[in-house]
Amino acid sequence: MKLFAARFGLRTRLIGAFLLVAAISAVTTATLTYREARSAILQQAQDTAIDQFRDRIAAQAVTLPVDPEQLRRACQILAREGKPHTWRVFAEYGTIRVSSTDQPTSGVITPELRKVARGNTHGSFQRVVKDGTSWLTVGMPAFFDRGDGRRPTGLVLYAVMPLATEEANVSAMVTAARDGALPALLIALVPALLAARSVLRPVRDLRRAAAGIGRGELDTRIQVRGSDELAGLARTFNESSTKLQESVEELRRAEARARRFASDVSHELRTPLAGMLAVTEVLDEDAAQLNHDTAAAVRLISAETGKLATLVEDLMEISRFDARAADLHLDEVDVAETIRKTLQGRRWEDRVRTELPDGIRAVLDPRRFDVVVANLVGNALRHGAQPVTVRLRTERRGAVHWLVVEVADDGPGIDPVVLPHIFDRFYKADAARTRSAGSGLGLAITQENVRLHGGTVHAANGPGGGTVLTVELPVEGQ
C-alpha cells in the first residue's frame, strides 16, 4: 500500500477510488439485476408451461386399458399445443413408453422427477442442464373421474421444453451489461475528475502556502472557500500562520535587541579595556620588583584583563557577522607561507608540525584566513595533545578546486555526542568546566569566516585517535 501511495499521486488515487466505487456499484447492480431478471424470465416460462401442460392433460380423455397408438397420438397433440415453446411429450404406463418423437424416453427426465411425479397428484417439475443446454421437465399423472372422486390411472405424462430462448435472453442481458460497463466508467470519469479537482484545489493551495512559509514568507494565507473539513483546515492553517508570524517577529525583535545590546556593551567596553590593558602592561613590567603576593595579584589581573579584551573583540566580531556587516578583502596569497606566518606570529612554530607543500596560491582574505588557522591550532593546543599537525592540500571535484586545511592533534578525541556542537557559541563539552583559556567563541568565529568564503568546516575523530578539524574552501588557485 505504501508503494502504491508513493508511485501514484493523490489525484490519481482519488480518481481511481471513485472509479473503483463506480465499478463495484455497477457490477453489484448488474449482478442483482441479472439474478432477478433471470429468475423472472425462467419463472414465467416455467409457470406458463406447467399451467398449460396441466390444463391440456385434463382436457385429454384417457381410457383404460391404455392403447399405445392412442397414447402416442395424445402425446403428439399435447406437443403441438405446448406453450410458450413446443414440447416434447413422453408417456409412461407400466412398461409402456411412448412419446411425441421417435425416442420413447428422454435422458433429461431424472429418476428423482419420476419418483416425485408418481406420488404427487399436482405433478412436479425440474430444471436440468445437459450438455450445456437448459431444459424444463414437467411430470403430471393422469386421472379419471369416478363417482367417489378422481382416481389415478397409473399413467404419467412428461413434457420436456428447451429453455434456449430464455437463456439467450439472459445472455443478451449479460452482454448488454458488459458492453455498457466501459461507457459507464467513462461517464463516471467526468464526475471523478470534478470531485478530484474540488478536493485537490485546497490541498494544492495548502501545499503552496506551506512552501511559502518554508521560504520565510510568513504572511502567506489561504483563501477559505465553503464550510467543509477542508475549509476548516484552511482556517486552522491561517490561524497557525498568523501565530507563527507573530512569534517569529517577536523573536526577531528580541534577537535584534540582544545583538544590539551585545554590540553596544562590547563597544562601550573597548575604551576602558584599552586603558586597563595599558595599566596592566606597566604593572607586568614592574611585577618583579613587588612582593610575591602583590606580583601574583598583578599577573592575575593582567591575564583576566587580556581574556576580557579577547572576549570583547570576539563579541564585536560575532556582532558584525550577525548584522551581515562582515565582508571580505580578497588578495592572492601563498597559502603555505600565510600559515607559517600565523604560527610564527603566535610563536607556535616549535609546537606544531606542518605539511605545507609550496606553490599553492589562492585568492583569500588574509586576515580572516589567519583567524581561521589561529583558532583551529589554538583550540588543538589547548584541548588536545601534542604533536599538533597542520596539513595543506588541494583537491579537484568536478569543475571546482578546493583548498583543504587539516589541523590534527594527538589527544583523546571528542565524544561523538559533542562533535555536532563544538562550533556552537559558548558551548562547553564538559559542563563542569565553567572556565576555559579562550572566550568560547573561537570556533564559532572560525565557522563564520569559512562560510564567508563559501566553504565548510567540520570536526571528526581521527582513525588513530585525536581530533581532526578540516576546512574546505572553494578557490581559484594555481
C-alpha positions in Angstrom: 0.0 0.0 0.0 2.9 2.4 0.8 4.5 1.6 -2.6 1.2 2.4 -4.3 0.9 5.7 -2.4 4.5 6.6 -3.3 4.1 5.8 -7.0 0.8 7.5 -7.6 -0.3 11.0 -6.7 -3.4 11.9 -4.6 -5.3 13.0 -7.8 -4.7 9.5 -9.4 -5.7 7.8 -6.2 -8.9 9.8 -5.8 -10.0 9.2 -9.4 -9.0 5.5 -9.0 -11.1 5.2 -5.8 -14.0 6.9 -7.4 -13.9 4.7 -10.5 -13.5 1.6 -8.3 -16.6 2.5 -6.3 -18.4 3.1 -9.6 -17.3 -0.2 -11.0 -18.2 -2.1 -7.8 -21.6 -0.4 -7.8 -22.2 -1.2 -11.5 -21.1 -4.8 -11.0 -23.3 -5.2 -7.9 -26.3 -3.7 -9.6 -25.7 -5.7 -12.8 -25.4 -8.9 -10.7 -28.5 -8.3 -8.7 -30.4 -7.3 -11.9 -29.2 -10.4 -13.7 -30.3 -12.7 -10.9 -33.7 -11.1 -10.6 -34.3 -10.9 -14.4 -33.1 -14.4 -15.0 -35.3 -15.7 -12.2 -38.3 -13.8 -13.6 -37.8 -14.9 -17.2 -37.3 -18.6 -16.2 -40.1 -18.5 -13.7 -42.5 -17.0 -16.2 -41.6 -19.7 -18.8 -41.9 -22.4 -16.1 -45.3 -21.2 -14.8 -46.7 -20.9 -18.3 -45.5 -24.3 -19.3 -46.8 -26.1 -16.1 -50.2 -24.4 -16.3 -50.6 -25.2 -20.0 -49.5 -28.8 -19.6 -51.8 -29.4 -16.6 -54.8 -27.9 -18.4 -54.1 -29.9 -21.7 -53.8 -33.2 -19.8 -57.1 -32.5 -18.0 -58.7 -32.0 -21.4 -57.5 -35.3 -22.8 -59.7 -38.3 -22.2 -57.7 -41.3 -21.1 -59.4 -44.7 -21.3 -58.2 -47.9 -19.8 -56.7 -50.2 -20.8 -54.2 -47.9 -22.4 -53.7 -48.2 -26.1 -50.1 -47.4 -27.1 -51.2 -45.8 -30.5 -53.9 -43.8 -28.9 -51.4 -42.6 -26.3 -48.9 -41.7 -29.0 -51.4 -39.5 -30.8 -52.3 -37.9 -27.5 -48.6 -37.1 -26.9 -48.3 -35.5 -30.3 -51.4 -33.4 -29.8 -50.0 -32.2 -26.4 -46.7 -31.4 -28.0 -48.2 -29.3 -30.8 -50.2 -27.3 -28.2 -47.2 -26.6 -26.0 -46.7 -23.1 -24.6 -44.6 -21.0 -24.6 -42.5 -23.3 -26.8 -43.1 -26.6 -28.5 -42.9 -29.5 -26.1 -41.5 -33.0 -26.4 -44.1 -35.2 -24.6 -43.3 -38.6 -23.1 -45.8 -41.1 -21.6 -45.1 -43.9 -19.2 -47.6 -46.5 -18.2 -46.1 -49.6 -16.6 -43.7 -50.9 -19.2 -45.2 -48.9 -22.0 -43.0 -46.0 -23.2 -44.3 -43.7 -26.0 -43.6 -40.1 -27.0 -44.3 -37.4 -29.5 -40.9 -38.1 -31.1 -39.1 -41.1 -32.3 -37.4 -41.6 -29.0 -39.6 -43.5 -26.4 -38.0 -41.7 -23.5 -35.7 -38.7 -22.7 -32.4 -38.6 -21.0 -33.3 -35.3 -19.2 -36.1 -36.9 -17.2 -34.3 -37.8 -14.0 -35.3 -40.6 -11.6 -36.0 -38.1 -8.9 -38.6 -36.4 -11.1 -40.2 -39.8 -11.9 -40.5 -40.6 -8.3 -42.0 -37.3 -7.2 -44.4 -37.2 -10.2 -45.9 -40.6 -9.5 -46.6 -39.7 -5.8 -47.7 -36.1 -6.3 -51.2 -35.5 -7.6 -50.3 -32.0 -8.6 -47.3 -33.1 -10.6 -43.8 -31.8 -10.4 -41.1 -30.0 -12.4 -37.3 -29.8 -12.6 -34.8 -27.6 -14.5 -32.0 -29.7 -15.9 -28.8 -28.7 -17.7 -27.4 -31.4 -20.0 -24.6 -30.9 -22.5 -24.6 -27.1 -21.8 -28.4 -26.8 -22.7 -31.1 -25.9 -20.1 -34.3 -27.9 -20.1 -37.6 -27.6 -18.2 -39.1 -31.1 -17.4 -42.6 -31.4 -16.1 -44.2 -34.6 -14.8 -48.0 -34.9 -14.5 -50.0 -38.0 -13.5 -53.3 -38.7 -15.4 -56.6 -39.3 -13.6 -60.1 -40.5 -14.4 -63.2 -39.4 -12.7 -65.5 -41.7 -10.8 -68.4 -41.0 -8.6 -66.4 -41.0 -5.5 -63.7 -38.7 -6.9 -60.6 -38.6 -9.1 -58.6 -41.8 -9.3 -55.0 -42.2 -10.7 -54.7 -44.2 -13.8 -51.0 -45.0 -13.3 -50.2 -43.1 -16.5 -47.6 -40.3 -16.1 -47.0 -37.7 -18.8 -43.8 -35.8 -19.1 -43.2 -32.5 -21.0 -39.6 -31.6 -21.9 -39.1 -28.0 -23.1 -35.8 -26.4 -24.1 -35.0 -23.1 -22.4 -32.6 -21.9 -25.1 -34.7 -18.8 -25.9 -34.8 -17.8 -22.2 -31.1 -18.4 -21.8 -30.4 -16.4 -24.9 -32.4 -13.5 -23.5 -30.4 -13.8 -20.2 -27.1 -13.9 -22.1 -28.2 -10.9 -24.1 -28.8 -9.0 -20.9 -25.3 -10.0 -19.6 -23.7 -8.9 -22.9 -25.6 -5.6 -22.7 -24.5 -5.0 -19.1 -20.9 -5.9 -20.0 -20.8 -3.7 -23.1 -22.3 -0.9 -21.1 -19.8 -1.1 -18.3 -16.9 0.7 -20.1 -19.1 3.6 -21.3 -20.5 3.9 -17.8 -17.0 4.1 -16.3 -16.0 6.7 -18.9 -19.1 8.7 -18.0 -18.2 8.2 -14.3 -14.7 9.6 -15.0 -16.2 13.1 -15.5 -17.7 13.5 -12.0 -14.5 11.8 -10.7 -12.3 14.5 -12.3 -14.6 17.2 -11.0 -14.6 15.7 -7.5 -10.9 15.3 -7.5 -10.5 18.9 -8.6 -12.7 20.2 -5.9 -10.8 18.2 -3.3 -7.3 18.8 -4.6 -7.7 22.6 -5.1 -7.5 23.4 -1.4 -4.8 20.8 -1.0 -2.7 22.5 -3.7 -3.4 25.8 -2.0 -2.2 24.4 1.2 0.9 23.0 -0.4 1.8 26.3 -2.0 1.1 28.1 1.3 3.3 25.7 3.2 6.1 26.1 0.7 5.8 29.9 1.1 6.0 29.5 4.9 9.1 27.3 4.4 10.7 30.1 2.3 10.1 32.5 5.1 7.0 34.2 3.6 5.2 34.2 6.9 2.4 36.5 5.6 1.2 33.7 3.3 -2.5 32.8 3.8 -5.1 30.5 2.1 -8.4 31.7 0.7 -11.1 29.9 2.6 -14.0 28.5 0.5 -17.1 26.9 1.9 -17.6 25.4 5.3 -16.5 21.7 5.0 -13.5 20.0 6.6 -11.0 21.3 4.0 -12.3 24.9 4.7 -11.7 24.2 8.4 -8.2 23.0 7.6 -7.5 26.2 5.7 -8.8 28.4 8.6 -6.6 26.4 11.0 -3.6 26.9 8.7 -4.2 30.6 8.5 -4.6 30.9 12.3 -1.4 28.9 12.8 0.5 31.1 10.2 -0.7 34.2 12.0 0.5 33.0 15.4 3.8 31.8 13.8 4.4 35.1 12.2 3.7 37.0 15.4 6.1 34.6 17.3 8.8 34.9 14.7 8.5 38.7 14.6 8.8 38.8 18.4 11.8 36.5 18.3 13.4 38.7 15.6 12.9 41.8 17.7 14.3 40.0 20.8 17.3 38.8 18.8 17.9 42.2 17.4 17.7 43.7 20.8 20.2 41.1 22.1 22.6 41.7 19.2 22.4 45.4 19.7 22.9 45.0 23.4 26.0 42.8 22.9 27.4 45.2 20.3 26.8 48.3 22.4 28.2 46.7 25.5 31.3 45.5 23.6 31.8 48.9 22.0 31.5 50.6 25.4 33.9 48.3 27.0 36.6 48.7 24.4 37.8 52.2 25.6 38.1 51.3 29.4 39.6 48.0 28.5 42.2 49.7 26.4 43.2 51.8 29.4 43.2 48.7 31.7 45.4 46.8 29.3 47.9 49.7 29.2 48.0 49.8 33.0 48.4 46.0 33.3 51.3 46.1 30.9 53.0 48.7 33.1 52.3 46.7 36.2 53.6 43.5 34.5 56.9 45.2 33.8 57.2 46.2 37.5 55.8 42.9 38.9 59.3 41.6 39.5 60.0 44.4 42.0 56.8 43.8 44.0 56.4 41.3 46.8 55.2 37.8 46.0 51.5 38.2 46.8 51.2 41.6 45.1 53.0 40.3 42.0 50.7 37.3 41.8 47.7 39.6 42.1 49.0 41.9 39.4 49.7 39.0 37.0 46.2 37.5 37.6 44.6 40.9 36.9 46.7 41.2 33.7 45.7 37.7 32.5 42.0 38.2 33.2 42.0 41.7 31.6 43.6 40.1 28.5 40.8 37.4 28.4 38.2 40.1 28.8 39.7 42.1 26.0 39.7 38.9 23.8 36.1 38.2 24.7 35.0 41.8 23.8 36.8 41.6 20.4 35.2 38.2 19.7 31.8 39.6 20.6 32.3 42.6 18.3 33.3 40.2 15.5 30.2 38.0 16.1 28.0 41.1 16.1 29.4 42.0 12.7 28.6 38.6 11.4 25.0 38.7 12.8 24.5 42.1 11.4 25.8 40.9 8.0 28.3 43.7 8.1 31.3 41.4 7.7 32.9 41.5 4.3 36.0 40.0 2.5 39.1 41.8 1.4 40.5 39.3 -1.1 44.0 39.0 -2.2 46.1 36.3 -3.9 48.4 34.8 -1.4 50.8 31.9 -1.0 48.7 29.7 1.3 51.7 27.8 2.9 53.6 31.0 3.6 50.4 32.5 5.2 50.0 29.6 7.5 53.7 29.8 8.5 53.3 33.5 9.4 50.3 32.7 11.5 52.3 30.1 13.5 55.3 32.4 13.8 53.2 35.4 14.9 51.9 33.4 17.8 55.3 31.6 18.5 53.8 28.2 17.8 56.3 27.1 15.2 58.1 24.9 17.7 54.9 23.2 19.0 53.3 22.5 15.6 54.3 20.2 12.8 53.5 21.2 9.3 53.0 19.5 6.0 52.8 22.5 3.7 53.6 22.0 0.1 54.9 25.1 -1.7 53.4 26.6 -4.8 49.7 26.6 -3.7 48.3 30.1 -4.3 44.7 31.1 -3.7 42.5 34.2 -3.5 41.6 34.7 0.1 41.0 37.3 2.8 44.4 37.0 4.5 43.2 38.4 7.8 40.2 36.2 8.1 42.2 33.1 6.9 44.8 33.9 9.7 42.0 33.9 12.2 40.7 30.6 11.0 44.1 28.9 11.2 44.9 30.5 14.6 41.7 29.5 16.1 41.9 25.9 14.9 45.6 25.5 16.0 44.9 27.2 19.3 42.0 25.0 20.1 44.1 21.9 19.3 46.9 23.1 21.6 44.5 24.0 24.5 42.2 21.0 24.4 44.2 18.3 22.5 47.6 16.9 23.0 50.9 17.5 21.1 52.0 16.9 18.5 49.6 19.1 16.6 49.9 18.8 12.8 48.8 21.3 10.1 48.3 19.8 6.6 47.6 21.6 3.4 46.5 20.1 0.1 44.3 20.9 -2.9 41.5 18.8 -4.5 39.6 19.0 -7.7 35.9 18.0 -7.6 34.3 18.4 -10.9 34.9 21.9 -12.1 35.8 23.3 -8.7 39.2 23.5 -7.0 39.2 23.1 -3.2 41.7 24.2 -0.7 41.8 21.8 2.2 43.5 22.6 5.6 43.6 20.0 8.3 44.5 20.5 11.9 45.0 17.3 13.8 46.1 16.7 17.4 47.1 13.6 19.4 44.6 14.0 22.2 41.8 11.6 23.4 39.4 12.9 20.7 35.9 14.3 21.2 32.8 12.4 22.4 30.6 11.7 19.3 27.7 13.3 21.1 29.7 16.6 21.4 31.0 16.7 17.8 27.9 18.3 16.2 28.0 21.2 18.8 31.7 22.2 19.0 31.1 25.1 16.6 28.2 26.5 18.7 28.7 29.7 20.6 29.9 29.3 24.2 29.3 25.5 24.0 31.0 23.6 26.8 31.9 19.9 26.1 32.3 19.5 29.8 29.5 21.0 31.8 31.7 21.0 34.9 34.4 23.2 33.1 32.9 26.6 33.7 36.1 28.5 32.7 38.5 28.0 29.8 41.5 29.7 28.4 39.6 31.0 25.4 36.4 33.1 25.0 34.2 30.2 23.9 33.6 31.9 20.5 36.8 31.0 18.6 35.3 28.0 16.7 32.1 29.9 16.1 34.0 32.8 14.6 36.1 30.3 12.5 32.9 28.8 11.1 31.5 32.2 10.2 34.8 33.2 8.4 34.8 29.9 6.5 31.2 30.4 5.5 32.0 33.9 4.3 34.5 32.3 1.9 31.8 29.9 0.7 33.4 26.9 2.4 32.8 24.4 5.2 34.5 23.3 8.4 33.8 20.1 10.3 35.3 18.1 13.1 35.9 14.4 13.3 37.9 11.9 15.4 40.9 10.5 13.6 41.3 6.8 12.9 44.3 6.6 15.2 42.9 8.9 17.9 42.9 12.6 18.4 40.7 15.2 16.7 40.8 16.4 13.1 39.4 19.8 12.2 39.1 20.2 8.4 38.5 23.4 6.4 37.5 23.2 2.8 37.4 26.4 0.7 36.4 26.7 -3.0 39.2 28.8 -4.6 40.6 29.8 -7.9 44.3 29.0 -7.4 47.3 27.5 -9.1 
